[in-house]
């Protein structure tokens, strides 16, 4: 069966209205066919996945985040992977053709540079049909829906990614009618065609309260995922709403920039978000020669000066860990007792301020050249422990090489870097258990 199905007529196609041999009842049944219960019961297949757990076949999904967190980057990597039948975030599915409808990203400065940093060349992208700044009518209109469906048919797409949905509609973002119309015109047409869609969107000022704008944005989709930043290279994907059974509802991700740009899954429980934030700040303090005896005020002022907002719980643990570093104790795998249980769901401790430090430029060409890179780093979509995933800015300071790894630096008087300190502690826990 074609992905457009034989059980339904083409969307918006009323068929021959003047057929003299067709009775009104026959025409109604042709236009509005009932479900074939026998066929439905005979088809006992479970949910078909294009990517488990992010995208079931024929479903609609939203992935949203605050601006500049990297949802477009993550989705571009996913789009190429599923169009090639490659692994992405620990899952390898069948190869599907992807239509990426992009209203935001510059094809040269953003799209090309990111794909080059991932190690791809044009020959690798045959299954990815990329529409950059398309002159397409709003998807909340009948014309926009017809135009999108025509593109889907022309390219044979099984997945559509819209980046971002607020720029793909004509109506106002804060009005429910805009997204009710989008579902009536575009959403239903894609479902009839058996095409899955991922809509990218922005969060409001409070990420925990969902997508920006009208509440109807989430009403017509099958799953909603929130992407948040934990540290510079560590992220979380959390499913906040779903209408189907889902085993995995949270993914911890590590973003690699060398030797190629990609994301990998961090094993759940390897190191908690709280511990990752503590380790990242300890390493940043160490690399800049901040005395190990520095108090809370000093640590807070330093973090603020570096453009990061740090919670009191993290500062308290950082001061405790650094002062006890000569006799290392275990870093906590969860917030200290007495803290509210929803600490990890509260606004992130590492949130850029007005003038944050510049992040590494992922759009430069120095990360890649020529054909796809073969290297010993994790393959696309592989799982890894956090290990050395905390990358911090290195500046000149009164430090010395770590006595264990001989790679990272440790403050004078300690002889061991914070990462090895945490690693040794983790090994002691495993040995004791």
C-alpha positions in Angstrom: 0.0 0.0 0.0 1.2 3.5 -0.8 2.0 5.7 2.2 -0.9 7.8 1.0 -3.2 4.8 1.5 -5.9 3.2 -0.5 -8.5 3.4 2.2 -9.0 7.2 1.9 -9.4 9.5 -1.1 -6.8 12.1 -1.8 -7.2 15.0 0.6 -9.6 17.7 -0.7 -10.5 15.6 -3.7 -14.3 15.2 -3.9 -14.1 12.9 -6.9 -16.5 12.8 -9.9 -19.5 14.7 -8.6 -21.6 14.3 -11.8 -21.3 10.6 -12.2 -24.9 9.7 -13.2 -24.5 6.0 -12.1 -23.4 6.9 -8.5 -26.2 7.3 -5.9 -25.8 9.8 -3.1 -25.3 7.0 -0.6 -22.5 5.5 -2.8 -20.8 8.9 -3.1 -21.0 9.4 0.7 -19.4 6.0 1.3 -16.7 6.7 -1.2 -15.9 10.1 0.3 -16.2 9.0 3.9 -15.2 5.3 4.1 -15.8 3.5 7.4 -13.1 1.5 9.2 -12.7 -2.1 8.1 -13.0 -3.7 11.5 -11.8 -7.2 10.3 -8.7 -5.7 8.7 -8.0 -3.6 11.8 -8.3 -6.7 14.1 -6.2 -8.8 11.7 -3.4 -6.2 11.9 -2.0 -6.9 15.3 1.3 -5.0 14.8 2.5 -2.9 17.7 3.3 0.8 17.4 5.7 1.3 14.4 8.6 3.5 15.2 10.7 5.7 13.0 12.7 6.6 16.1 12.1 5.1 19.5 11.2 7.0 21.7 11.0 10.3 19.7 8.9 9.6 16.7 6.3 6.9 16.0 5.2 6.4 12.4 2.2 8.5 11.2 2.2 10.5 14.5 2.7 14.2 15.2 5.2 15.4 17.8 6.4 18.7 19.2 9.9 19.4 20.5 10.3 22.7 22.2 13.0 24.6 24.1 14.2 28.0 25.0 15.8 29.9 22.1 19.5 29.0 21.2 19.5 25.7 23.2 20.0 23.7 20.0 16.8 22.0 19.0 17.4 22.8 15.3 20.9 21.3 15.5 19.6 18.1 17.2 16.7 17.7 14.6 19.1 18.3 11.7 21.3 15.4 13.0 18.2 13.2 13.5 16.8 14.1 10.0 20.0 13.0 8.3 20.3 9.8 10.4 16.8 8.6 9.7 17.0 9.5 6.0 20.1 7.3 5.9 18.9 4.5 8.2 21.7 5.3 10.6 21.7 5.1 14.4 20.6 8.2 16.3 20.5 8.3 20.1 20.8 4.6 20.5 18.1 3.7 17.9 18.4 2.5 14.3 15.2 2.3 12.4 14.3 1.8 8.8 15.4 4.4 6.2 12.7 7.0 5.5 12.6 10.1 3.3 12.5 13.4 5.2 11.1 16.7 4.2 12.7 19.5 6.3 10.7 22.8 6.0 12.9 25.5 7.5 11.7 29.0 8.0 14.6 30.1 10.4 18.1 28.8 9.6 20.5 30.3 7.1 21.5 27.6 4.5 25.1 28.7 4.4 25.9 30.0 7.9 23.8 27.4 9.8 22.7 24.4 7.8 25.8 23.7 5.6 28.3 24.5 8.4 26.5 22.1 10.8 26.3 19.3 8.3 30.0 19.8 7.5 30.8 19.7 11.2 28.9 16.4 11.4 31.2 15.0 8.7 28.6 14.8 5.9 29.0 15.6 2.2 26.3 16.2 -0.4 26.3 12.5 -1.5 25.2 11.6 2.1 22.1 13.8 1.9 20.1 12.2 -0.9 17.3 11.2 1.4 16.9 14.6 3.0 14.8 17.1 1.0 15.5 20.5 2.6 13.2 23.5 1.9 14.9 26.7 2.9 12.7 29.7 3.5 9.9 28.2 1.3 7.3 30.6 -0.2 4.6 28.4 1.3 1.3 29.7 2.5 0.5 29.4 6.2 -0.1 25.9 7.4 -3.2 27.1 9.2 -4.8 27.8 5.8 -6.2 25.4 3.2 -3.8 26.7 0.5 -0.7 26.1 2.8 -1.9 22.5 3.6 -2.4 21.8 -0.1 1.1 23.1 -0.9 2.7 21.0 1.8 0.9 17.9 0.7 2.0 18.5 -2.9 5.6 18.7 -1.7 5.2 15.5 0.4 3.9 13.7 -2.7 6.5 15.1 -5.0 9.4 14.0 -2.8 7.8 10.8 -1.4 8.3 12.0 2.2 7.3 9.9 5.2 8.5 12.5 7.8 8.0 16.3 7.8 10.0 18.5 10.1 8.7 22.1 10.5 11.2 24.6 12.0 9.6 26.5 13.7 5.9 26.3 13.8 5.3 29.9 14.9 6.8 31.0 11.6 4.8 28.5 9.5 1.3 30.0 10.3 -0.5 33.1 9.2 -2.6 33.5 12.3 -1.5 35.0 15.7 0.6 32.8 17.9 -1.4 33.5 21.0 -4.8 32.6 19.5 -6.1 29.0 19.8 -8.0 29.4 16.4 -4.6 29.5 14.6 -3.6 26.0 15.7 -7.1 24.6 15.5 -7.1 25.7 11.9 -3.6 24.2 11.4 -4.8 20.8 12.6 -8.0 21.0 10.5 -6.1 21.8 7.3 -2.6 20.4 7.6 -2.6 18.0 10.6 -5.5 15.9 9.3 -4.1 15.9 5.7 -0.8 14.5 7.0 -2.6 11.9 9.1 -4.7 10.8 6.1 -1.4 10.5 4.1 0.3 8.5 6.8 3.0 11.0 7.2 4.7 11.8 10.6 5.5 15.4 11.5 7.8 17.0 14.1 7.0 20.6 14.9 9.8 22.6 16.5 8.7 25.4 18.8 9.9 27.9 21.5 9.1 27.8 25.2 7.8 30.8 27.1 9.7 32.6 29.8 9.1 29.7 32.1 10.2 26.5 30.3 8.3 24.3 32.7 5.0 25.8 31.6 5.3 24.6 28.0 5.3 26.1 24.6 5.0 29.8 24.0 1.6 31.1 22.9 -1.8 29.5 22.6 -2.7 26.4 24.7 -4.1 24.7 21.7 -0.6 24.1 20.4 -0.4 20.9 22.4 -3.9 19.7 21.9 -3.6 18.1 18.5 -0.2 16.4 18.8 0.5 12.9 20.0 3.6 13.8 22.2 5.4 16.8 23.5 9.1 16.8 24.3 11.0 19.6 26.2 14.8 20.1 25.5 16.7 21.9 28.2 20.4 22.7 28.8 22.1 21.3 31.9 25.7 22.4 31.2 27.5 23.6 28.1 27.6 20.1 26.6 24.9 18.2 28.6 21.2 18.3 27.8 17.9 16.7 28.8 15.0 15.6 26.6 11.8 15.1 28.7 8.4 13.9 27.4 5.8 16.1 29.2 2.7 14.8 27.4 1.8 11.7 25.3 -1.3 9.9 24.1 0.4 6.6 23.5 2.4 4.1 25.6 6.0 5.3 26.1 8.6 3.4 28.0 11.4 6.0 27.8 10.3 9.5 28.8 13.6 11.1 29.5 17.0 11.1 27.7 20.3 12.6 29.0 22.4 13.9 26.0 26.0 14.8 25.6 26.9 17.1 22.7 30.3 16.4 21.1 32.0 19.0 18.9 35.2 17.1 18.1 36.3 15.2 16.1 32.8 15.6 14.6 29.6 17.2 15.8 27.1 14.8 17.2 25.0 13.9 20.3 25.1 10.7 22.3 23.0 9.3 25.1 24.4 9.3 28.7 23.6 6.2 30.6 20.8 6.9 33.0 22.2 7.1 36.5 25.8 7.4 35.5 26.1 10.9 37.0 23.1 13.0 38.0 22.4 16.4 36.6 23.1 17.9 40.1 26.5 16.2 40.2 27.3 17.2 36.6 26.7 20.9 37.6 28.8 20.6 40.7 31.7 18.9 38.8 31.5 21.5 36.0 31.7 24.4 38.4 34.4 22.8 40.5 36.5 22.3 37.3 35.9 25.9 36.2 37.0 27.2 39.5 40.1 25.0 39.5 41.1 25.9 36.0 41.0 29.5 36.9 43.1 29.2 40.1 40.3 30.1 42.5 41.6 29.0 46.0 40.1 25.7 47.3 39.1 27.5 50.5 37.0 30.1 48.6 33.7 30.7 50.4 30.2 30.8 48.9 30.3 34.6 48.2 33.5 34.2 46.2 32.2 31.2 44.2 28.9 33.1 43.5 30.7 36.2 42.4 33.1 34.2 40.2 30.2 32.3 38.5 28.3 35.6 37.9 31.4 37.1 36.4 31.7 34.2 34.0 28.1 34.6 32.8 26.4 31.7 34.6 23.6 31.7 37.1 24.2 29.3 39.9 21.7 28.0 42.5 22.5 28.1 46.2 22.4 24.3 46.4 25.1 23.9 43.8 27.3 26.6 45.4 26.9 24.9 48.8 28.0 21.5 47.4 30.9 23.0 45.4 32.3 24.8 48.4 32.0 21.5 50.4 33.7 19.4 47.7 36.6 21.8 47.2 37.3 22.3 50.9 37.3 18.5 51.4 39.3 17.8 48.2 42.5 16.9 50.0 40.6 14.0 51.5 38.2 13.3 48.6 34.7 12.3 49.5 32.0 11.0 47.2 30.2 13.6 45.0 26.5 13.3 45.5 24.3 11.6 42.9 21.4 13.7 44.0 20.8 17.0 45.7 21.6 17.1 49.5 18.9 16.0 51.8 16.4 18.6 52.8 16.1 20.1 49.3 12.8 19.9 47.5 12.4 16.7 45.4 11.7 18.7 42.3 15.1 20.5 42.3 16.1 18.9 39.0 12.9 20.1 37.4 13.4 23.6 38.6 14.9 26.3 36.3 18.4 25.3 35.3 21.3 26.5 37.4 23.4 27.2 34.4 21.4 29.8 32.6 23.1 32.4 30.4 22.8 36.0 31.7 22.5 39.1 29.6 26.1 38.9 28.3 27.1 35.2 28.4 30.5 34.0 27.4 30.7 33.0 23.7 30.1 29.4 22.9 32.3 27.4 20.5 31.4 28.3 16.9 29.9 25.2 15.4 29.6 26.8 12.0 33.3 26.9 11.2 34.9 24.6 8.7 37.9 23.6 10.9 35.9 20.8 12.4 35.7 18.9 9.1 37.0 18.7 5.6 36.3 16.4 2.7 34.6 13.1 3.1 32.9 11.6 6.2 35.3 11.1 9.1 36.3 7.7 10.4 37.4 8.0 14.0 37.5 6.1 17.3 35.0 8.4 19.0 31.5 7.0 19.6 29.5 6.2 16.4 26.3 8.1 15.6 23.7 7.4 18.3 25.9 5.3 20.7 25.6 5.4 24.5 28.4 6.5 26.7 29.1 7.2 30.4 29.5 10.9 31.3 33.2 10.4 32.0 35.1 13.3 30.4 32.0 15.0 29.1 32.5 18.2 31.1 34.4 20.6 29.0 35.4 23.9 30.6 37.3 26.9 29.5 41.0 26.7 30.2 42.8 29.8 31.2 46.3 30.5 32.5 46.4 29.8 36.3 48.7 28.5 39.0 47.9 24.8 38.3 49.8 21.6 37.8 49.1 18.4 35.8 46.8 15.9 37.3 48.7 13.0 39.0 46.3 10.4 37.6 45.3 11.3 34.0 48.3 13.6 33.4 46.0 15.5 31.0 43.7 17.9 32.9 45.1 20.3 35.4 44.8 20.4 39.2 45.4 23.3 41.6 48.7 23.2 43.4 48.4 21.3 46.7 45.7 18.9 45.4 47.6 16.9 42.8 44.4 15.5 41.3 41.8 17.1 38.9 38.1 17.2 39.8 37.1 14.8 37.1 39.6 12.1 38.3 38.5 12.9 41.8 34.9 12.1 40.9 36.0 9.0 38.9 37.9 7.6 41.8 34.9 8.2 44.1 32.7 6.4 41.6 35.0 3.4 41.5 35.0 3.2 45.3 31.2 3.1 45.2 31.2 0.2 42.7 33.9 -1.7 44.6 31.9 -1.3 47.8 28.7 -2.6 46.2 
